[in-house]
Amino acid sequence: MEALLFDEVEAFKCTHLKSLCSVGQDLRRQSYGTVISIFESPWLQEVKQCYIDYCASARFTPKELQHFMITFDDGPCYEFICGAFKAV
């Protein structure tokens, strides 16, 4: 059995069947049954900016955040902004 590990999650979304059209068709197709990385998405940029601002004010060293997506039959579509991903 394989598990997906999303480490240091800062934000996540779950989009179900009735709202799947809100996720771009190309992204749904690419992420069907597999985890993909989305580079420079507007959502990633928004979360990154808040994260960096918070880390600066709290005097933490920020880690690099990434945007991942996976979609299953008829949804749901899961998206994660996190520090790392691996299959275990």
Phi and psi in degrees as GROMACS dihedral restraints (atoms count N, CA, C in turn):
[ dihedral_restraints ]
;  ai    aj    ak    al  type     phi  dphi    fc
    3     4     5     6     1  -110.1    20    10
    4     5     6     7     1   144.9    20    10
    6     7     8     9     1  -125.0    20    10
    7     8     9    10     1   152.9    20    10
    9    10    11    12     1  -105.7    20    10
   10    11    12    13     1   128.2    20    10
   12    13    14    15     1  -115.1    20    10
   13    14    15    16     1   114.2    20    10
   15    16    17    18     1  -103.9    20    10
   16    17    18    19     1   113.3    20    10
   18    19    20    21     1  -100.1    20    10
   19    20    21    22     1   143.6    20    10
   21    22    23    24     1    56.9    20    10
   22    23    24    25     1    50.6    20    10
   24    25    26    27     1   -68.9    20    10
   25    26    27    28     1   127.3    20    10
   27    28    29    30     1  -101.3    20    10
   28    29    30    31     1   -31.0    20    10
   30    31    32    33     1  -157.1    20    10
   31    32    33    34     1   151.8    20    10
   33    34    35    36     1  -148.8    20    10
   34    35    36    37     1   157.5    20    10
   36    37    38    39     1  -133.1    20    10
   37    38    39    40     1   149.4    20    10
   39    40    41    42     1  -133.8    20    10
   40    41    42    43     1   117.0    20    10
   42    43    44    45     1  -111.0    20    10
   43    44    45    46     1   122.4    20    10
   45    46    47    48     1   -92.1    20    10
   46    47    48    49     1   171.9    20    10
   48    49    50    51     1   -45.9    20    10
   49    50    51    52     1   -50.8    20    10
   51    52    53    54     1   -66.8    20    10
   52    53    54    55     1   -17.5    20    10
   54    55    56    57     1  -114.7    20    10
   55    56    57    58     1     8.5    20    10
   57    58    59    60     1   -60.5    20    10
   58    59    60    61     1   -25.8    20    10
   60    61    62    63     1   -66.0    20    10
   61    62    63    64     1   -12.6    20    10
   63    64    65    66     1   -75.1    20    10
   64    65    66    67     1   -12.2    20    10
   66    67    68    69     1  -100.1    20    10
   67    68    69    70     1   130.0    20    10
   69    70    71    72     1   -51.7    20    10
   70    71    72    73     1   138.4    20    10
   72    73    74    75     1   -59.3    20    10
   73    74    75    76     1   -41.0    20    10
   75    76    77    78     1   -62.0    20    10
   76    77    78    79     1   -42.5    20    10
   78    79    80    81     1   -65.8    20    10
   79    80    81    82     1   -40.1    20    10
   81    82    83    84     1   -61.7    20    10
   82    83    84    85     1   -42.5    20    10
   84    85    86    87     1   -65.9    20    10
   85    86    87    88     1   -46.3    20    10
   87    88    89    90     1   -65.3    20    10
   88    89    90    91     1   -35.0    20    10
   90    91    92    93     1   -93.8    20    10
   91    92    93    94     1     4.5    20    10
   93    94    95    96     1   -64.6    20    10
   94    95    96    97     1   111.1    20    10
   96    97    98    99     1    72.5    20    10
   97    98    99   100     1     6.9    20    10
   99   100   101   102     1  -145.0    20    10
  100   101   102   103     1   148.7    20    10
  102   103   104   105     1   -82.8    20    10
  103   104   105   106     1   127.8    20    10
  105   106   107   108     1  -118.4    20    10
  106   107   108   109     1   157.0    20    10
  108   109   110   111     1  -102.6    20    10
  109   110   111   112     1   133.2    20    10
  111   112   113   114     1  -110.0    20    10
  112   113   114   115     1   118.2    20    10
  114   115   116   117     1   -91.3    20    10
  115   116   117   118     1   133.9    20    10
  117   118   119   120     1    56.0    20    10
  118   119   120   121     1    39.9    20    10
  120   121   122   123     1   -72.9    20    10
  121   122   123   124     1   153.6    20    10
  123   124   125   126     1   -58.1    20    10
  124   125   126   127     1   -38.8    20    10
  126   127   128   129     1   -64.7    20    10
  127   128   129   130     1   -43.5    20    10
  129   130   131   132     1   -60.4    20    10
  130   131   132   133     1   -44.4    20    10
  132   133   134   135     1   -62.1    20    10
  133   134   135   136     1   -41.6    20    10
  135   136   137   138     1   -63.8    20    10
  136   137   138   139     1   -47.2    20    10
  138   139   140   141     1   -66.4    20    10
  139   140   141   142     1   -42.4    20    10
  141   142   143   144     1   -57.4    20    10
  142   143   144   145     1   -44.2    20    10
  144   145   146   147     1   -62.7    20    10
  145   146   147   148     1   -45.8    20    10
  147   148   149   150     1   -62.0    20    10
  148   149   150   151     1   -43.4    20    10
  150   151   152   153     1   -61.2    20    10
  151   152   153   154     1   -47.3    20    10
  153   154   155   156     1   -63.9    20    10
  154   155   156   157     1   -43.1    20    10
  156   157   158   159     1   -60.6    20    10
  157   158   159   160     1   -44.3    20    10
  159   160   161   162     1   -64.1    20    10
  160   161   162   163     1   -46.9    20    10
  162   163   164   165     1   -59.4    20    10
  163   164   165   166     1   -38.9    20    10
  165   166   167   168     1   -64.3    20    10
  166   167   168   169     1   -44.8    20    10
  168   169   170   171     1   -70.8    20    10
  169   170   171   172     1   -29.6    20    10
  171   172   173   174     1   -93.4    20    10
  172   173   174   175     1    -0.6    20    10
  174   175   176   177     1    60.2    20    10
  175   176   177   178     1    40.2    20    10
  177   178   179   180     1  -100.4    20    10
  178   179   180   181     1   152.9    20    10
  180   181   182   183     1   -86.6    20    10
  181   182   183   184     1   117.8    20    10
  183   184   185   186     1   -71.8    20    10
  184   185   186   187     1   147.5    20    10
  186   187   188   189     1   -99.7    20    10
  187   188   189   190     1   160.5    20    10
  189   190   191   192     1   -73.6    20    10
  190   191   192   193     1   127.2    20    10
  192   193   194   195     1   -98.8    20    10
  193   194   195   196     1   149.9    20    10
  195   196   197   198     1  -132.3    20    10
  196   197   198   199     1   156.7    20    10
  198   199   200   201     1  -112.6    20    10
  199   200   201   202     1   119.6    20    10
  201   202   203   204     1  -119.4    20    10
  202   203   204   205     1   153.3    20    10
  204   205   206   207     1  -144.2    20    10
  205   206   207   208     1   143.9    20    10
  207   208   209   210     1  -144.3    20    10
  208   209   210   211     1   139.2    20    10
  210   211   212   213     1  -124.6    20    10
  211   212   213   214     1   141.5    20    10
  213   214   215   216     1  -115.7    20    10
  214   215   216   217     1   170.9    20    10
  216   217   218   219     1   -46.0    20    10
  217   218   219   220     1   126.2    20    10
  219   220   221   222     1    52.6    20    10
  220   221   222   223     1    28.1    20    10
  222   223   224   225     1    83.5    20    10
  223   224   225   226     1   172.7    20    10
  225   226   227   228     1   -78.7    20    10
  226   227   228   229     1   165.1    20    10
  228   229   230   231     1  -109.4    20    10
  229   230   231   232     1   122.3    20    10
  231   232   233   234     1  -106.0    20    10
  232   233   234   235     1   137.7    20    10
  234   235   236   237     1  -129.3    20    10
  235   236   237   238     1   140.1    20    10
  237   238   239   240     1  -132.8    20    10
  238   239   240   241     1   136.8    20    10
  240   241   242   243     1  -110.1    20    10
  241   242   243   244     1   116.9    20    10
  243   244   245   246     1  -153.9    20    10
  244   245   246   247     1   177.2    20    10
  246   247   248   249     1   -80.8    20    10
  247   248   249   250     1   -32.0    20    10
  249   250   251   252     1  -161.7    20    10
  250   251   252   253     1   160.9    20    10
  252   253   254   255     1  -139.4    20    10
  253   254   255   256     1   143.9    20    10
  255   256   257   258     1  -157.7    20    10
  256   257   258   259     1   152.2    20    10
  258   259   260   261     1   -90.8    20    10
  259   260   261   262     1   131.1    20    10
